Amino acid sequence: MGLLSGKNIVVTGVLTDASLAFGFAQLAQREGANIVLTGAGRAKALTDRTTKRLDTPVPVFEFDVTVPEHVESVRNDVQSALGRVDGVLHAIGFAPEVCLGDDFMAATWKDVAVAMEISAYSLKTMADAFLPLMTQGGSIVGLDFDNTVAWPAYNWMGVAKAALEGANRYLAKELGPRGIRCNLVAAGPIKTMAAKSIPGFSKFEDIWDERAPLGWDVKNSEPVAKACVALMSDLFPATTGEIIHVDGGFHAVGA
């Protein structure tokens, strides 16, 4: 019996086998979960290929959080495949290139609005899609990055992550009476496709392992996957609206 035996889980955000969401999907399967993946637009082709790297390949359903019609269509697809849903992993994020880098002032509202919709408001969009299937309660877990300080190059994505944290708290308040827990995992930097799009990512790599009390390996996503699995399981029945840091303790140490 695994931690997730008998649970049906929707996993967003798998692009390659280096994705944090892939690490979770793989471990969730090994802990007994039935999973499906979602993908969006041209990137779905990557997800279609990557599912073959799982121990057991699974269906990939189209779900672009900026397309209102997909809320109902992905719900119908998931219902056909799984029936009930017990958990959802939110691993969705994107910001236009101008929102990242050295010039915080360069982005226009049009640019920032894209980052906010896809990286923060999408948590609510995802809830809209799958709440009707979460008939026995469950767990929504999102991937976060600590935004209590301003990071080099992260810029408007940091603002979007702050919005994600606010949305998580309000969803926790809203969905708690339905037995649904909403939590975030603030991961340390991992070498993923998303990380490669951040100018200056190497600055994070250079200092994280030095300053994290437990050390940190930017190539190892397993600690993040384990935390997400634990939050999806029944081990945290009274925890919601929380942010769990899985970063080797870096966030707790001053400069």
C-alpha positions as YAML, in Angstrom:
chain: A
units: angstrom
residues:
- id: 1
  name: MET
  ca: [0.00, 0.00, 0.00]
- id: 2
  name: GLY
  ca: [1.45, 3.35, -1.05]
- id: 3
  name: LEU
  ca: [0.70, 6.77, 0.35]
- id: 4
  name: LEU
  ca: [-1.59, 7.53, -2.60]
- id: 5
  name: SER
  ca: [-3.17, 4.13, -3.15]
- id: 6
  name: GLY
  ca: [-6.62, 4.48, -4.66]
- id: 7
  name: LYS
  ca: [-6.29, 8.21, -5.27]
- id: 8
  name: ASN
  ca: [-7.01, 9.79, -8.65]
- id: 9
  name: ILE
  ca: [-4.77, 12.76, -9.42]
- id: 10
  name: VAL
  ca: [-4.54, 15.30, -12.24]
- id: 11
  name: VAL
  ca: [-1.01, 16.54, -12.96]
- id: 12
  name: THR
  ca: [-0.40, 19.75, -14.91]
- id: 13
  name: GLY
  ca: [2.91, 21.18, -16.06]
- id: 14
  name: VAL
  ca: [4.81, 18.12, -17.31]
- id: 15
  name: LEU
  ca: [6.99, 19.14, -20.26]
- id: 16
  name: THR
  ca: [10.11, 16.99, -20.00]
- id: 17
  name: ASP
  ca: [11.38, 14.42, -17.53]
- id: 18
  name: ALA
  ca: [13.31, 17.24, -15.86]
- id: 19
  name: SER
  ca: [10.03, 19.00, -14.95]
- id: 20
  name: LEU
  ca: [9.17, 19.16, -11.26]
- id: 21
  name: ALA
  ca: [5.72, 17.91, -12.22]
- id: 22
  name: PHE
  ca: [7.24, 14.83, -13.87]
- id: 23
  name: GLY
  ca: [9.10, 13.95, -10.68]
- id: 24
  name: PHE
  ca: [5.83, 14.18, -8.80]
- id: 25
  name: ALA
  ca: [3.90, 12.17, -11.41]
- id: 26
  name: GLN
  ca: [6.48, 9.39, -11.33]
- id: 27
  name: LEU
  ca: [6.52, 9.18, -7.54]
- id: 28
  name: ALA
  ca: [2.72, 9.44, -7.32]
- id: 29
  name: GLN
  ca: [2.40, 6.39, -9.58]
- id: 30
  name: ARG
  ca: [4.88, 4.48, -7.46]
- id: 31
  name: GLU
  ca: [2.85, 5.40, -4.37]
- id: 32
  name: GLY
  ca: [-0.26, 3.89, -5.92]
- id: 33
  name: ALA
  ca: [-2.04, 6.85, -7.55]
- id: 34
  name: ASN
  ca: [-3.97, 6.77, -10.78]
- id: 35
  name: ILE
  ca: [-2.90, 9.86, -12.72]
- id: 36
  name: VAL
  ca: [-3.59, 11.75, -15.91]
- id: 37
  name: LEU
  ca: [-1.60, 14.63, -17.35]
- id: 38
  name: THR
  ca: [-2.65, 17.84, -19.04]
- id: 39
  name: GLY
  ca: [-0.85, 19.85, -21.70]
- id: 40
  name: ALA
  ca: [-1.46, 23.06, -23.60]
- id: 41
  name: GLY
  ca: [-1.02, 24.13, -27.20]
- id: 42
  name: ARG
  ca: [2.20, 23.28, -28.97]
- id: 43
  name: ALA
  ca: [3.79, 22.23, -25.67]
- id: 44
  name: LYS
  ca: [1.32, 19.34, -25.42]
- id: 45
  name: ALA
  ca: [3.43, 17.46, -27.95]
- id: 46
  name: LEU
  ca: [6.27, 17.48, -25.41]
- id: 47
  name: THR
  ca: [3.95, 16.15, -22.73]
- id: 48
  name: ASP
  ca: [2.71, 13.43, -25.09]
- id: 49
  name: ARG
  ca: [6.31, 12.26, -25.56]
- id: 50
  name: THR
  ca: [7.26, 12.58, -21.91]
- id: 51
  name: THR
  ca: [4.38, 10.47, -20.60]
- id: 52
  name: LYS
  ca: [6.09, 7.50, -22.26]
- id: 53
  name: ARG
  ca: [8.93, 7.91, -19.75]
- id: 54
  name: LEU
  ca: [6.64, 7.22, -16.80]
- id: 55
  name: ASP
  ca: [6.55, 3.70, -15.36]
- id: 56
  name: THR
  ca: [3.05, 3.46, -16.83]
- id: 57
  name: PRO
  ca: [2.19, 5.90, -19.67]
- id: 58
  name: VAL
  ca: [-1.05, 7.79, -19.06]
- id: 59
  name: PRO
  ca: [-3.48, 9.94, -21.07]
- id: 60
  name: VAL
  ca: [-2.65, 13.59, -21.75]
- id: 61
  name: PHE
  ca: [-5.61, 15.96, -22.06]
- id: 62
  name: GLU
  ca: [-5.65, 19.43, -23.61]
- id: 63
  name: PHE
  ca: [-5.96, 22.18, -20.99]
- id: 64
  name: ASP
  ca: [-4.95, 25.75, -21.80]
- id: 65
  name: VAL
  ca: [-5.91, 27.88, -18.80]
- id: 66
  name: THR
  ca: [-6.40, 30.92, -21.05]
- id: 67
  name: VAL
  ca: [-9.13, 29.17, -23.09]
- id: 68
  name: PRO
  ca: [-12.47, 29.21, -21.21]
- id: 69
  name: GLU
  ca: [-13.86, 26.29, -23.21]
- id: 70
  name: HIS
  ca: [-11.10, 24.04, -21.93]
- id: 71
  name: VAL
  ca: [-12.44, 24.21, -18.37]
- id: 72
  name: GLU
  ca: [-15.43, 22.06, -19.33]
- id: 73
  name: SER
  ca: [-13.70, 19.93, -21.95]
- id: 74
  name: VAL
  ca: [-10.83, 18.88, -19.67]
- id: 75
  name: ARG
  ca: [-13.32, 18.14, -16.89]
- id: 76
  name: ASN
  ca: [-15.21, 15.83, -19.21]
- id: 77
  name: ASP
  ca: [-12.00, 14.15, -20.36]
- id: 78
  name: VAL
  ca: [-10.80, 13.58, -16.80]
- id: 79
  name: GLN
  ca: [-14.20, 12.34, -15.67]
- id: 80
  name: SER
  ca: [-14.20, 9.78, -18.48]
- id: 81
  name: ALA
  ca: [-10.71, 8.60, -17.52]
- id: 82
  name: LEU
  ca: [-10.81, 8.72, -13.72]
- id: 83
  name: GLY
  ca: [-14.34, 9.46, -12.58]
- id: 84
  name: ARG
  ca: [-13.66, 11.05, -9.20]
- id: 85
  name: VAL
  ca: [-10.65, 13.35, -8.62]
- id: 86
  name: ASP
  ca: [-8.82, 13.35, -5.27]
- id: 87
  name: GLY
  ca: [-5.94, 15.67, -6.03]
- id: 88
  name: VAL
  ca: [-4.59, 18.18, -8.51]
- id: 89
  name: LEU
  ca: [-1.03, 19.42, -8.96]
- id: 90
  name: HIS
  ca: [-0.77, 23.01, -10.19]
- id: 91
  name: ALA
  ca: [2.56, 23.36, -11.98]
- id: 92
  name: ILE
  ca: [1.53, 26.06, -14.43]
- id: 93
  name: GLY
  ca: [3.58, 29.19, -14.95]
- id: 94
  name: PHE
  ca: [4.66, 31.52, -17.72]
- id: 95
  name: ALA
  ca: [5.81, 35.10, -18.17]
- id: 96
  name: PRO
  ca: [6.75, 36.92, -21.37]
- id: 97
  name: GLU
  ca: [10.48, 37.40, -21.77]
- id: 98
  name: VAL
  ca: [10.24, 41.12, -21.00]
- id: 99
  name: CYS
  ca: [8.88, 40.30, -17.54]
- id: 100
  name: LEU
  ca: [12.16, 38.61, -16.62]
- id: 101
  name: GLY
  ca: [15.73, 39.85, -16.61]
- id: 102
  name: ASP
  ca: [17.36, 43.02, -15.37]
- id: 103
  name: ASP
  ca: [14.76, 45.70, -16.19]
- id: 104
  name: PHE
  ca: [11.70, 45.55, -13.93]
- id: 105
  name: MET
  ca: [10.28, 48.70, -15.54]
- id: 106
  name: ALA
  ca: [10.29, 47.34, -19.10]
- id: 107
  name: ALA
  ca: [7.14, 45.23, -18.87]
- id: 108
  name: THR
  ca: [3.78, 46.74, -19.77]
- id: 109
  name: TRP
  ca: [0.50, 45.77, -18.12]
- id: 110
  name: LYS
  ca: [-0.31, 43.68, -21.20]
- id: 111
  name: ASP
  ca: [2.83, 41.63, -20.53]
- id: 112
  name: VAL
  ca: [2.23, 41.40, -16.80]
- id: 113
  name: ALA
  ca: [-1.41, 40.41, -17.31]
- id: 114
  name: VAL
  ca: [-0.26, 37.34, -19.24]
- id: 115
  name: ALA
  ca: [2.08, 36.33, -16.42]
- id: 116
  name: MET
  ca: [-0.62, 36.86, -13.79]
- id: 117
  name: GLU
  ca: [-3.33, 34.94, -15.65]
- id: 118
  name: ILE
  ca: [-1.20, 31.91, -16.43]
- id: 119
  name: SER
  ca: [0.91, 31.79, -13.26]
- id: 120
  name: ALA
  ca: [-1.58, 32.87, -10.56]
- id: 121
  name: TYR
  ca: [-5.20, 33.15, -11.68]
- id: 122
  name: SER
  ca: [-4.83, 29.70, -13.22]
- id: 123
  name: LEU
  ca: [-5.02, 28.19, -9.71]
- id: 124
  name: LYS
  ca: [-8.64, 29.33, -9.59]
- id: 125
  name: THR
  ca: [-9.20, 28.25, -13.21]
- id: 126
  name: MET
  ca: [-7.89, 24.81, -12.34]
- id: 127
  name: ALA
  ca: [-10.22, 24.64, -9.34]
- id: 128
  name: ASP
  ca: [-13.14, 25.59, -11.61]
- id: 129
  name: ALA
  ca: [-12.26, 22.67, -13.87]
- id: 130
  name: PHE
  ca: [-11.94, 19.92, -11.29]
- id: 131
  name: LEU
  ca: [-14.01, 20.88, -8.24]
- id: 132
  name: PRO
  ca: [-17.14, 19.18, -9.59]
- id: 133
  name: LEU
  ca: [-15.15, 15.91, -9.66]
- id: 134
  name: MET
  ca: [-13.71, 16.29, -6.14]
- id: 135
  name: THR
  ca: [-16.82, 14.83, -4.55]
- id: 136
  name: GLN
  ca: [-15.00, 13.27, -1.60]
- id: 137
  name: GLY
  ca: [-12.77, 16.23, -0.76]
- id: 138
  name: GLY
  ca: [-9.10, 16.10, -1.60]
- id: 139
  name: SER
  ca: [-5.97, 18.16, -2.04]
- id: 140
  name: ILE
  ca: [-4.79, 20.90, -4.39]
- id: 141
  name: VAL
  ca: [-1.02, 21.43, -4.36]
- id: 142
  name: GLY
  ca: [0.78, 24.19, -6.26]
- id: 143
  name: LEU
  ca: [4.46, 24.74, -7.01]
- id: 144
  name: ASP
  ca: [5.81, 28.04, -5.71]
- id: 145
  name: PHE
  ca: [9.08, 29.92, -5.35]
- id: 146
  name: ASP
  ca: [9.79, 31.99, -2.25]
- id: 147
  name: ASN
  ca: [8.89, 35.65, -2.90]
- id: 148
  name: THR
  ca: [9.43, 37.25, 0.48]
- id: 149
  name: VAL
  ca: [12.37, 39.08, -1.12]
- id: 150
  name: ALA
  ca: [13.10, 40.49, -4.58]
- id: 151
  name: TRP
  ca: [15.30, 38.11, -6.55]
- id: 152
  name: PRO
  ca: [17.70, 39.04, -9.35]
- id: 153
  name: ALA
  ca: [16.08, 38.56, -12.78]
- id: 154
  name: TYR
  ca: [12.86, 37.02, -11.40]
- id: 155
  name: ASN
  ca: [10.99, 40.34, -11.51]
- id: 156
  name: TRP
  ca: [7.31, 40.05, -12.51]
- id: 157
  name: MET
  ca: [7.28, 36.29, -12.06]
- id: 158
  name: GLY
  ca: [8.02, 36.99, -8.41]
- id: 159
  name: VAL
  ca: [4.99, 39.28, -8.32]
- id: 160
  name: ALA
  ca: [2.91, 36.55, -9.97]
- id: 161
  name: LYS
  ca: [4.07, 34.04, -7.36]
- id: 162
  name: ALA
  ca: [3.00, 36.47, -4.62]
- id: 163
  name: ALA
  ca: [-0.43, 36.54, -6.26]
- id: 164
  name: LEU
  ca: [-0.41, 32.74, -6.40]
- id: 165
  name: GLU
  ca: [0.18, 32.63, -2.65]
- id: 166
  name: GLY
  ca: [-2.73, 35.00, -2.05]
- id: 167
  name: ALA
  ca: [-5.00, 32.95, -4.30]
- id: 168
  name: ASN
  ca: [-3.99, 29.80, -2.42]
- id: 169
  name: ARG
  ca: [-5.04, 31.30, 0.90]
- id: 170
  name: TYR
  ca: [-8.42, 32.41, -0.42]
- id: 171
  name: LEU
  ca: [-9.04, 29.06, -2.09]
- id: 172
  name: ALA
  ca: [-8.18, 27.35, 1.18]
- id: 173
  name: LYS
  ca: [-10.83, 29.46, 2.90]
- id: 174
  name: GLU
  ca: [-13.37, 28.85, 0.15]
- id: 175
  name: LEU
  ca: [-12.86, 25.13, -0.32]
- id: 176
  name: GLY
  ca: [-12.17, 24.02, 3.23]
- id: 177
  name: PRO
  ca: [-15.86, 23.41, 3.97]
- id: 178
  name: ARG
  ca: [-15.86, 20.94, 1.06]
- id: 179
  name: GLY
  ca: [-12.99, 19.00, 2.61]
- id: 180
  name: ILE
  ca: [-10.48, 20.27, 0.05]
- id: 181
  name: ARG
  ca: [-7.04, 21.36, 1.24]
- id: 182
  name: CYS
  ca: [-4.99, 23.93, -0.74]
- id: 183
  name: ASN
  ca: [-1.26, 24.20, -0.16]
- id: 184
  name: LEU
  ca: [1.90, 25.30, -1.94]
- id: 185
  name: VAL
  ca: [5.41, 23.88, -2.05]
- id: 186
  name: ALA
  ca: [8.06, 26.61, -2.35]
- id: 187
  name: ALA
  ca: [10.86, 24.76, -4.07]
- id: 188
  name: GLY
  ca: [14.48, 25.70, -4.32]
- id: 189
  name: PRO
  ca: [15.88, 26.20, -7.84]
- id: 190
  name: ILE
  ca: [15.87, 23.10, -10.03]
- id: 191
  name: LYS
  ca: [17.31, 22.86, -13.55]
- id: 192
  name: THR
  ca: [14.08, 22.62, -15.53]
- id: 193
  name: MET
  ca: [13.00, 23.99, -18.89]
- id: 194
  name: ALA
  ca: [11.21, 26.80, -17.03]
- id: 195
  name: ALA
  ca: [14.36, 27.68, -15.11]
- id: 196
  name: LYS
  ca: [16.37, 27.93, -18.32]
- id: 197
  name: SER
  ca: [14.05, 30.72, -19.46]
- id: 198
  name: ILE
  ca: [15.07, 32.90, -16.49]
- id: 199
  name: PRO
  ca: [18.05, 35.14, -17.32]
- id: 200
  name: GLY
  ca: [20.66, 34.87, -14.60]
- id: 201
  name: PHE
  ca: [19.42, 31.51, -13.26]
- id: 202
  name: SER
  ca: [23.07, 30.58, -12.71]
- id: 203
  name: LYS
  ca: [23.16, 33.16, -9.90]
- id: 204
  name: PHE
  ca: [20.73, 30.98, -7.96]
- id: 205
  name: GLU
  ca: [22.73, 27.85, -8.67]
- id: 206
  name: ASP
  ca: [25.98, 29.38, -7.47]
- id: 207
  name: ILE
  ca: [24.79, 30.39, -4.02]
- id: 208
  name: TRP
  ca: [22.00, 27.99, -3.06]
- id: 209
  name: ASP
  ca: [24.08, 24.97, -2.10]
- id: 210
  name: GLU
  ca: [26.55, 27.20, -0.22]
- id: 211
  name: ARG
  ca: [23.90, 28.87, 1.96]
- id: 212
  name: ALA
  ca: [21.23, 26.22, 2.40]
- id: 213
  name: PRO
  ca: [21.83, 24.56, 5.80]
- id: 214
  name: LEU
  ca: [20.93, 21.14, 4.38]
- id: 215
  name: GLY
  ca: [22.65, 21.79, 1.08]
- id: 216
  name: TRP
  ca: [20.87, 21.79, -2.27]
- id: 217
  name: ASP
  ca: [21.22, 19.90, -5.54]
- id: 218
  name: VAL
  ca: [19.74, 21.80, -8.49]
- id: 219
  name: LYS
  ca: [19.56, 18.54, -10.45]
- id: 220
  name: ASN
  ca: [17.53, 16.60, -7.87]
- id: 221
  name: SER
  ca: [13.78, 17.19, -7.83]
- id: 222
  name: GLU
  ca: [12.98, 14.23, -5.58]
- id: 223
  name: PRO
  ca: [12.62, 16.23, -2.33]
- id: 224
  name: VAL
  ca: [10.02, 18.44, -4.01]
- id: 225
  name: ALA
  ca: [8.14, 15.42, -5.36]
- id: 226
  name: LYS
  ca: [8.10, 13.81, -1.91]
- id: 227
  name: ALA
  ca: [6.66, 16.93, -0.30]
- id: 228
  name: CYS
  ca: [3.90, 17.14, -2.93]
- id: 229
  name: VAL
  ca: [3.06, 13.46, -2.46]
- id: 230
  name: ALA
  ca: [2.84, 13.93, 1.30]
- id: 231
  name: LEU
  ca: [0.46, 16.89, 0.89]
- id: 232
  name: MET
  ca: [-1.66, 14.89, -1.56]
- id: 233
  name: SER
  ca: [-1.85, 12.00, 0.90]
- id: 234
  name: ASP
  ca: [-3.92, 11.70, 4.06]
- id: 235
  name: LEU
  ca: [-0.93, 12.58, 6.27]
- id: 236
  name: PHE
  ca: [-1.87, 16.30, 6.47]
- id: 237
  name: PRO
  ca: [-5.64, 16.22, 7.15]
- id: 238
  name: ALA
  ca: [-5.73, 19.57, 8.96]
- id: 239
  name: THR
  ca: [-3.21, 21.58, 6.92]
- id: 240
  name: THR
  ca: [-4.43, 24.10, 4.38]
- id: 241
  name: GLY
  ca: [-3.48, 27.57, 3.17]
- id: 242
  name: GLU
  ca: [0.13, 26.66, 3.92]
- id: 243
  name: ILE
  ca: [3.45, 27.18, 2.11]
- id: 244
  name: ILE
  ca: [5.93, 24.36, 2.67]
- id: 245
  name: HIS
  ca: [9.52, 25.33, 1.87]
- id: 246
  name: VAL
  ca: [11.54, 22.57, 0.24]
- id: 247
  name: ASP
  ca: [14.76, 24.47, -0.40]
- id: 248
  name: GLY
  ca: [17.33, 23.02, 1.96]
- id: 249
  name: GLY
  ca: [16.47, 25.73, 4.48]
- id: 250
  name: PHE
  ca: [17.78, 28.57, 2.31]
- id: 251
  name: HIS
  ca: [14.75, 30.80, 3.05]
- id: 252
  name: ALA
  ca: [15.49, 30.76, 6.79]
- id: 253
  name: VAL
  ca: [19.09, 32.01, 6.54]
- id: 254
  name: GLY
  ca: [20.09, 35.66, 6.29]
- id: 255
  name: ALA
  ca: [22.78, 37.04, 4.01]
...
